[in-house]
Amino acid sequence: MTEWFRELAPNKIEAAPELIECLGTAAFFGILVALIYFLTQRRTRVETASLVSTLVLLTILLAMVTLVIGQNLARAFGLVGVLSIVRFRTIVDDTRDTAFVIFAVVTGMAVGSGFVTLAWVSVLVIGLVAWGLSFWSRGGGRGAASTLVIKLAVCPDPEAVVTPALLKHLAAFRVTAVGTVKQGVLLELTYSARLRSEVSSVALILELNRIEGVQGVEWRDHSGG
């Protein structure tokens, strides 16, 4: 009988309750960490949804990593090598995506190391937690904050150039990041914004594009629904 089949034997499956308890405890403390983070930020629920989910998932994943590695240094170094490759070869747009990349890596390592029961339990626990956390970024509706990115030519007062259009179309907005792109040729303004109820994002983009100096506009809707 191979190691894989031994892992599926009844005496191994009996360890599942202990694994569920371990990963469940990690999920509980992960939620506490995420809650502390959220309560100490001055950002909305939608704005923090991605990192809140990531904090909870990473807490569970690190507990899973600890179980897989145990006292085995070879596994520890192997995991570091794999994650280094993934870090530099995988492009992700969201911190939550990074957590799932790590999830896939650690699950594969668990199966390859013969911890199939751990892989099954982890998929179950993390899947349920991730599903529950997905509601965190939903329900914001039309009033939920979205991200507006404007690229425009460098000028003495760039905000004054676009503010009239923003006041016309947005119920609320604030600058969250400022930077330059294309080797300093263009200025990039990032806003957290909410549209007025009667306005569409397309109308906002079209009006901003008509402003002299504006080179590009991007609207990222985080309402999730």
C-alpha positions, 0 to 999 in steps of 0.5 A, a space after each residue: 500500500 502506497 503512502 497516499 493510500 495509507 494517508 486515506 486509511 481510517 486511522 489517519 482520517 480519525 485525525 480530522 477533528 484535531 485538524 479542524 480544531 487547529 485550523 478553526 482556532 487559527 481562523 478565529 484568531 485571524 478574524 480577531 486580527 482582521 477586526 482589530 485592523 478594520 476598527 483602527 482604520 479610517 477606511 470603509 468596509 469595501 476599501 478594507 475588504 481585500 486585506 481583511 480577507 487576506 489577514 484571515 486566510 493567511 492566519 489559517 494558511 500559516 497554521 497549515 504550513 506549520 502542520 505540513 513542515 513540522 520538524 522537517 527542514 527540507 520541507 521548510 527550505 522547499 516551501 521557501 523556494 517554491 514561494 520565491 518562484 511564485 512571488 516573482 513569476 505570478 502577477 496578482 492584482 489583489 492581496 486576496 489573490 496572493 493568499 489563494 496562490 499561497 493556498 494552492 502552493 501549500 495544498 500541493 505541498 501537503 499532498 506531495 508530503 503525504 498529508 492528504 487528510 490535512 489537504 482535505 480538511 484545509 480545503 474545507 475550512 479555508 473554503 468555508 471561511 473564504 466564502 463567508 468573507 466574500 460577503 464582506 465586500 458585497 452589499 455595498 451597493 451603489 453607494 459603495 466606494 470605488 477607485 478612480 484613477 486619473 492620468 494627466 499632464 504635470 501642471 501646477 495644480 492638477 486637482 483643480 483641473 479635474 475637481 469641477 467634473 468630480 463635483 458634478 458626478 460624484 457624491 463624495 471623493 478623496 485622494 488616496 494616492 498620488 504618483 507619476 507614470 511614464 518616467 515622470 511625464 504624467 501625474 497619476 491621481 487615485 481617488 476613493 469615490 462614490 457616484 451620485 445616484 443619477 450618474 453613471 461611471 461612463 458619463 464621468 469618464 467621458 467628461 474627464 477625457 474631454 478635459 485638456 491634459 487628461 491622458 487616461 481615466 480608469 474606474 474600478 467598481 468595488 461594489 461586488 454586486 
